[in-house]
Amino acid sequence: MTRLRILTTAALVLTLLVGTTGCAQVAEVLNPSTGEELVGTSWSGTDSDGDEWGFEFQSGGGVALTFNGDEFDDDSDVWKVEDGVIAIGIAFETGVATLTGPYFRDTTVIELEGEQGDVTWTLTIEKD
């Protein structure tokens, strides 16, 4: 009897865990974020090449950048969230770097893949 109760409880917990995770994903699909909650927030992280990045998301789709300690706030640096994907474009002197990754409302960590010409890297940023 005790073994059956333990197995039943474990099955119930697993079902609830899977069910609530599914509900969160369904809510995001039915009401996807446009990223408006990112405005005014700052995020930072170190990429797979060891470069340090910082982003401050601005209204109107602008983004202020800190890259290896240097600060930039250029109108050509932009961001947007569409269909659950965040895209950030940064204009460097050597060309435009594009960073993209999945985005879910209220997340505190974003996994990005970066590309500039033939160069690629990964970057995990966390909300400051």
N, C-alpha and C positions, 0 to 999 in steps of 0.2 A: 504494500500500500504506500509506504513512504517513497519507494523508488518511482512508482507511478506518479505520485504528486510532484516529485522533483522534475521528472521528465516533462510533465504537463506544464509546470511553471516555466521551465526553460524554453519550451516551444512557444508559450504565450509571450515571453519576453522577446524572443527572436521575431515573432510575428509583429509585435508592436514596433520594434526597432525598424524593421523593413518597411512597415506601413507608414510610419512617420517620415522616414527618409523619402519614400515615394511621394508623399503629400507635399513635401518641401519642393521637390523637383517639379511636380505637377503645377504648383503655385507659380514657380518661376517661368514655366512654359506658358501658362495661361495669362500671366501678367508679367512679362519680361521687363527687366530694369532698362531704363534709358541712361542710367548712370548719374542721374541728378543728385543722388546721395553722395557722390564722390566730390562734388563741388566744395572747395574750401578744405579738403583733407590733404594730408601729406603722407607719402609712402616712400620707403627706401629699402635698398638691398644691394647685395654684391653679386655680380654676374659670374658666369662660369670662367671668364677670363681674368677675374679679380678686380674688375672695374666697379667703382661704387656709384650707384645711381640714387637720385632722389627726385620725386615728382610732387608738385603741388597742382592739383586739378582745379582749374579756374572755370568760371561760368563762361558760356559762349564757346566752349571747346578748346580754350587755350590751356597750355600747361607750362609751368615754370620748372626748369630743370637744374639739378645740381649733379655735376658729373666729375668725379674724382676731386671734389672740393671746390670746383669752379661753378659759379652760379650764372644761369642764363634765363632770360625771360623774353623770348623772341616770338613775334606774332606767327611765325611759320611753324612753331612747335604746337601740335594739335593732338586732341584725343576725342574718341567717341566710343559709345557702347551701342551695339546693334546685334539683335538676335543672340544674346548671351555671349558675345565676344567683345572684348575691349581691344581697341587698336590705338596705338600711340605713335605719332610720327615726329621725329626729331631731326631738324636740319643741321647737320654738321658741315664744316667746310669741305669735307671729303665726300659728302653725299648725304642723302636722307636715310636715317635708320628707322626701321619699322619694327615695333614690338607688338605682338598679338598674343592673346590667350583667353581662356574661358573666364567669364565674370558672372558672379552671382551676387545679388543684392545682400548686403550686410556681411560679406566676407571680410576677413582681416588679413588674408594672404592671397596674392595673385601670382600665378605661374605664367611667365611670359617666354615667348621665343622671339629672339631678335635676329634681324637680318639687315645687312648693309652691303649691297653688291654681292660678292661671293662669300662674305664673312657671315657666319652664324654663331649664335650663343644662346644661352638660357639665362633667365633672370627671375629670381623669386623676390617679390617686394612685399613688405609687411606694412600695415597701417601704423603710423607713428603715434 
